[in-house]
Amino acid sequence: MKRFTPVLAIILAACLTTHAQASGPLMPERGDGKVWLRHTVAPKENWYSVARLYHIGPRDIAAFNATDIAKALTIGQTLRIPLTEANFAQSGKPAADEAFVPLYHLVAGKEGLYRIGQEYNGIGIEALKALNGMTSDAVKSGSRLVIGFLRVSRDQNEWAGRTLLPAAAKVTPPVNASEKIPSASDVKATAEKKPEPPVATPRRDTVVTRSTPSPKVTEPVRSRVDSAIAPGGYFAALYAEQSKSGSRQEQSGTVAPFKSTSGWKDGKYYLLMSGVVPGTVVRVTNPTTGRSIHAKVLGDLPPIRENEKVTARMSNAAYSALQLAEGGLELRLEWMRQ
């Protein structure tokens, strides 16, 4: 049996690391008042391709690593990518040709918002709360907190579609420029909204009494989605394509709605679900009726209190297509892990 040579081991490690960089959350490092991302050089990468990925000049990367741009990169080499005004944002919104990719901090024990903010350019408590749609100062150890965004080119970067949209930075999704992907504040507002009880208007010839009303017979919920939409929605074909490879995953859990303008006419349903790679299509089934729709994952659930007991949030057009009333309900979710 052949043994791995040192060079082969380095190449394999680089490939695995590059895959992790492409699919996992981006977690900056910090020290001495500076913030940076760590990048492991993959085959065929050079100073310029790495610089394009992180939206910064190649000479800036070389200087930050105390090296010379004339010196070629090697597979497996580790680079520190500085986060500066050129590629790092903690407020505002992207330019027309940009996208904001969320950067996360993993909360450690006894850390608070003030201390975390000081580690990342001194961003204040209120700004951090706005980025994460938070209403209180409390944070849980082990949770992920958005501390800012990597600015990338919308058309030339593999991360451009990986957008979690806090209130401070609403970004138009690359799927369709006319659609709006929900922000963390949108999801929070939907979660907090309670359905108002129906107001009964008595007829003029009716005598209103204070007696106990008779039990109300509820009609089945009828879908308001355009009947011309293909069964299962726009992403049904993409789900079938993804099903040809990868490992099938299944989970049942509480799915709550969020407000979205997409899906009502074109069947493009979306999902917020932690732990699933953005772009993955999930089949969501109502076990009571057997009806299913297909929703594309936009990103993780925002880490807010209203989502603590929620497995996923689904656009309200998808909720309507499944003939569900507003509110959390346990549904079956199926997808392929690539």
C-alpha positions in Angstrom: 0.0 0.0 0.0 1.4 3.4 -1.0 2.1 6.0 1.6 1.2 9.7 1.3 4.2 11.8 0.5 4.6 15.1 2.4 3.7 17.0 -0.8 0.6 15.0 -1.4 -0.5 15.5 2.2 -0.1 19.3 1.9 -2.2 19.3 -1.4 -4.9 17.2 0.2 -5.0 19.5 3.3 -5.2 22.6 1.1 -8.1 21.2 -0.9 -10.0 20.3 2.2 -9.3 23.7 3.8 -10.4 25.5 0.6 -13.7 23.6 0.6 -14.2 24.6 4.2 -13.5 28.3 3.4 -16.0 28.1 0.6 -18.9 26.5 2.5 -18.4 27.4 6.2 -19.1 30.7 7.9 -16.4 33.3 7.7 -14.9 33.9 11.1 -12.4 36.8 11.4 -9.4 36.8 13.8 -8.2 39.9 15.6 -5.3 41.2 17.6 -3.3 44.4 18.2 -6.3 46.5 17.1 -6.4 44.7 13.7 -9.0 42.3 12.2 -8.3 39.8 9.5 -9.4 36.5 7.8 -7.1 33.5 7.4 -6.8 32.0 3.9 -5.0 28.8 2.9 -3.6 28.9 -0.6 -5.2 26.3 -2.9 -3.8 24.9 -6.2 -3.8 27.4 -9.1 -4.2 30.4 -6.8 -2.0 33.4 -7.0 -1.8 36.9 -5.3 -4.3 38.3 -7.7 -6.9 35.6 -7.5 -6.8 35.6 -3.7 -7.0 39.4 -3.8 -10.1 39.3 -6.0 -11.8 36.8 -3.6 -11.4 39.2 -0.7 -11.9 42.5 -2.6 -8.6 44.0 -1.7 -5.3 44.8 -3.4 -2.6 42.0 -3.7 0.1 44.4 -2.4 -2.0 45.1 0.7 -2.1 41.3 1.5 1.6 41.0 0.9 2.4 43.9 3.2 0.1 42.6 5.9 2.0 39.3 5.8 5.4 41.0 5.8 6.3 39.4 2.4 7.0 40.5 -1.2 4.4 40.2 -4.0 7.2 39.1 -6.3 7.5 35.9 -4.2 5.2 33.2 -5.6 2.6 31.6 -3.3 2.8 27.9 -2.4 0.0 25.4 -2.0 -0.9 25.2 1.7 0.6 28.5 2.5 -1.4 30.5 5.1 -2.2 34.2 4.5 -3.7 36.8 6.7 -6.2 38.9 4.8 -6.6 42.3 6.3 -10.1 43.7 6.8 -10.0 47.4 6.0 -12.3 50.1 4.7 -11.9 48.6 1.2 -13.4 45.2 2.0 -15.0 45.5 5.5 -18.3 47.1 6.4 -20.2 47.3 9.7 -23.0 49.6 8.5 -24.7 50.9 5.4 -25.5 48.9 2.3 -23.4 47.6 -0.7 -22.9 49.4 -4.0 -24.8 48.2 -7.0 -22.0 45.9 -8.1 -21.3 44.6 -4.6 -22.7 42.1 -2.1 -22.2 41.9 1.7 -21.1 38.5 3.1 -21.7 38.2 6.8 -18.7 37.7 9.1 -19.3 35.9 12.4 -17.9 35.9 16.0 -18.3 32.8 18.1 -19.4 34.0 21.6 -17.2 32.6 24.4 -18.1 32.3 28.0 -18.6 35.6 30.0 -18.3 37.7 26.8 -20.7 40.6 26.5 -21.6 42.9 23.6 -19.4 45.7 24.8 -16.3 43.5 25.0 -17.0 41.9 21.6 -17.6 45.3 20.0 -14.2 46.5 21.3 -12.5 43.6 19.6 -13.9 44.6 16.2 -13.0 48.2 15.5 -14.9 49.4 18.6 -18.3 48.9 17.1 -20.9 49.9 19.7 -23.5 47.8 21.5 -26.4 49.3 19.7 -24.8 48.8 16.3 -24.1 45.1 17.1 -27.7 44.7 18.2 -28.9 46.3 15.0 -26.7 44.0 12.9 -28.2 40.9 14.6 -31.8 42.1 15.0 -31.5 41.8 18.8 -33.7 43.5 21.4 -31.7 42.8 24.5 -28.0 42.9 25.5 -27.9 39.3 26.4 -25.8 36.8 24.3 -25.4 33.1 24.8 -22.0 31.3 24.9 -21.5 29.3 21.7 -23.8 31.4 19.6 -22.7 33.1 16.4 -22.9 36.9 16.2 -22.6 39.0 13.0 -19.9 41.6 13.6 -19.7 43.0 10.0 -19.6 42.1 6.4 -16.9 41.3 3.8 -17.5 43.4 0.7 -17.2 41.3 -2.5 -18.0 41.7 -6.2 -21.5 40.6 -6.9 -20.7 39.0 -10.3 -17.2 37.6 -9.7 -17.3 36.1 -6.3 -18.5 32.6 -5.2 -19.6 34.1 -1.8 -21.8 36.8 -3.3 -25.0 34.8 -2.7 -24.2 34.0 0.9 -26.2 36.9 2.3 -27.7 37.1 5.8 -29.4 40.5 5.9 -29.5 42.3 9.2 -31.5 45.5 9.5 -28.4 47.7 8.9 -27.6 46.2 5.5 -30.4 45.2 3.2 -29.1 43.5 0.1 -31.0 42.5 -3.1 -30.5 38.8 -3.8 -28.7 37.8 -6.9 -31.5 35.4 -7.8 -33.9 38.1 -9.0 -33.3 41.8 -8.7 -37.0 42.5 -8.1 -37.2 40.2 -5.1 -36.5 41.1 -1.5 -34.7 38.7 0.8 -35.8 39.2 4.4 -33.6 40.9 6.9 -33.1 39.8 10.5 -35.4 42.7 11.6 -38.1 41.5 9.1 -37.9 38.0 10.5 -38.1 39.3 14.1 -41.0 41.5 13.3 -42.9 38.6 11.8 -42.1 36.4 14.8 -43.4 39.0 17.2 -46.6 39.8 15.3 -49.6 38.1 16.8 -52.7 37.5 14.6 -55.5 39.9 15.5 -58.8 38.3 16.4 -61.6 38.7 13.8 -64.0 41.5 14.5 -67.6 40.4 13.9 -69.9 43.1 12.5 -73.5 42.4 13.5 -76.3 42.8 11.0 -78.8 45.6 11.6 -81.7 43.2 12.4 -79.5 41.1 14.8 -79.9 41.5 18.6 -76.5 41.4 20.2 -76.3 39.5 23.5 -73.6 38.7 26.0 -74.2 34.9 25.9 -71.3 32.5 25.2 -70.7 32.3 21.5 -71.1 29.0 19.7 -67.9 27.2 18.7 -66.5 28.6 15.4 -66.3 26.2 12.5 -63.1 27.0 10.6 -62.8 26.6 6.9 -59.7 24.9 5.4 -56.9 27.4 4.6 -56.9 28.2 0.9 -53.8 29.0 -1.0 -53.4 32.6 -2.3 -50.5 31.5 -4.5 -51.0 31.8 -8.3 -52.5 28.5 -9.5 -50.2 28.6 -12.6 -47.1 27.9 -10.6 -45.6 24.5 -11.2 -46.2 21.8 -8.5 -43.7 22.2 -5.7 -42.6 25.6 -6.9 -39.8 27.0 -9.1 -37.0 25.1 -7.4 -38.5 21.6 -7.7 -36.2 20.8 -10.7 -33.1 22.1 -8.9 -34.0 19.8 -5.9 -34.2 16.8 -8.3 -30.8 17.7 -9.7 -29.2 18.1 -6.3 -30.8 14.7 -5.3 -28.5 12.9 -7.7 -25.5 13.4 -5.5 -24.7 13.9 -1.8 -26.1 12.5 1.4 -29.8 12.7 2.0 -30.8 14.5 5.2 -34.2 14.6 6.9 -35.4 16.5 9.9 -38.8 17.4 11.4 -39.1 20.6 13.3 -41.1 23.8 13.8 -41.2 26.0 10.8 -42.4 29.6 11.1 -43.1 32.1 8.3 -41.4 35.4 7.4 -42.7 38.1 5.2 -41.4 38.2 1.6 -42.6 39.6 -1.7 -41.2 36.6 -3.6 -43.1 33.4 -4.5 -46.6 34.6 -5.0 -46.4 34.7 -8.8 -43.3 32.7 -9.7 -43.1 30.0 -7.0 -39.6 31.0 -5.8 -39.8 30.0 -2.1 -37.0 30.7 0.3 -35.8 29.3 3.7 -33.7 30.5 6.6 -32.1 27.4 8.2 -28.9 27.1 10.2 -26.4 24.4 9.4 -27.4 24.0 5.7 -25.2 25.4 2.9 -26.9 28.5 1.2 -28.2 27.5 -2.2 -29.3 24.1 -1.1 -33.0 23.3 -2.0 -35.1 21.8 0.8 -38.3 19.9 0.3 -40.8 21.0 2.9 -43.8 18.7 3.5 -46.9 19.2 5.6 -47.4 15.8 7.1 -51.1 16.4 7.7 -52.0 17.0 4.1 -48.9 15.5 2.3 -48.4 18.7 0.3 -44.8 19.7 -0.4 -43.0 22.7 -1.7 -39.3 23.3 -2.5 -37.4 26.3 -0.9 -33.9 27.5 -1.5 -31.8 28.2 1.6 -30.7 31.8 1.9 -28.6 31.5 5.1 -28.7 30.8 8.8 -31.5 31.8 11.1 -30.7 35.2 12.8 -29.6 34.5 16.4 -32.6 36.2 18.1 -34.7 35.0 20.9 -37.8 34.5 18.7 -35.8 31.8 16.8 -34.7 29.7 19.8 -37.4 27.1 19.4 -37.7 27.4 15.6 -35.9 25.0 13.2 -36.4 27.1 10.1 -38.3 30.1 8.7 -40.0 29.9 5.4 -41.3 32.7 3.1 -45.1 33.3 3.6 -45.8 32.5 0.0 -44.5 29.0 0.7 -46.7 28.9 3.8 -49.7 29.8 1.8 -48.8 27.1 -0.9 -48.8 24.5 1.9 -52.3 25.8 3.0 -51.0 26.6 6.5 -52.3 29.2 8.8 -49.9 31.8 10.2 -47.8 30.5 13.1 -45.2 27.8 13.9 -46.0 24.2 12.8 -43.9 21.0 12.7 -43.1 20.1 9.2 -40.7 17.6 7.5 -37.6 18.9 5.8 -35.5 16.9 3.3 -32.3 18.0 1.5 -29.0 16.7 0.2 -25.7 17.4 2.0 -23.1 17.9 -0.7 
